[in-house]
């Protein structure tokens, strides 16, 4: 059975296998010039790419598909996610780091940008979640907050808003000494959850209104 020929090229009559140390050395020479980078610069670059490869394991599928990464790297990342053994995981991440060093500069920049997009999106989602929770609690606790909300968000279905606020207040257990002594916590019914969804939908322009409120999973 014939073996598949190794990919590579010839330099001054010498065959250089793609992905070999010699191949990487030639690529570094092209990137930094004939004098080449210092050992410290090489270590810093290698560490950065290793970290970048680790971060790729957390990248969303839609962002990953837009990168058009080499099949060997994509398969390596998928395998790393399946490996649970510590030593096996470490060796696999070394392989991924090696594959990262083979990427073109423009591809590496695309990877960084995709990771930035994911981080920014996560931060915005978290901020929107906390803002919606804060408004929900204010609307239930204070009549003045209802008027303030309507003033800032006149596009809200006001009738639905008021109905949900009224029902959420009825559902809640009164914070009396007797209730506290009995260990009763405020009840968070359907209106409490629906109010959160309404508020978040308005704040996000109708987006992500199906995201569940982590505080309201249990009735």
C-alpha positions, 0 to 999 in steps of 0.5 A: 500500500503506497503512502501518501506523499508528504506535502512540502517544497524544495529550498536549495535542493533540500526538501522541506516538509510542511509543518516541520521545524525547518518549515517553521524556521523559514516562515519566521525568516520571511516574517522577521527578516534574515536576522530572525527574531530573538529567542524571547520573541519566539517564545512570546509568539509561541505562547500567544498562539498557544493561548489563542488556540485554547481560546478557540475551543470556546468560540461559537460555531457560527463565528468559527465557521466564518474563519475558514480554518484548515481542516487539520486545525478544526479537527484538532480542536474538535478532538481536544474538546473530546479528550478528558485525560490531562496528559492527552489534553496537554499533548493535543493543545501542543498540536493545536499550538503548532497548527496555529503557528502555520496560519497566515497573519490575516487568518490569525487576525480574523481569529482575534477579531472573532474572539473579540466579537464573542467577548463583546457580545457576552458583555452586552448580553450580561449588561442587558440581563442585569438592566432588565432584572433591575427594571423588573424589580423597580416596577414591582416595588414602586408605582413611580417606576411604572410612570418613569418606564412609560415615559422612557419607553412609550412603545411598550404595551402599557395595558400589558405592563400594568397588568403584569405588575399588578399580578406580580405584586399579588403573587408575592408573599407580603414581607411581614414578620410572620412571613419571615418567621415561617421562612416564606420567600417572595413567590415568583409566579408567571407574571414575574417571569413574563414581566421580565420578558416584556422589559427585556424585549423592549430594552433589546428592541425585540431581541433575545426575549426568549432568554430565561431569567436565571432568578425565576426558573422555579415558582 
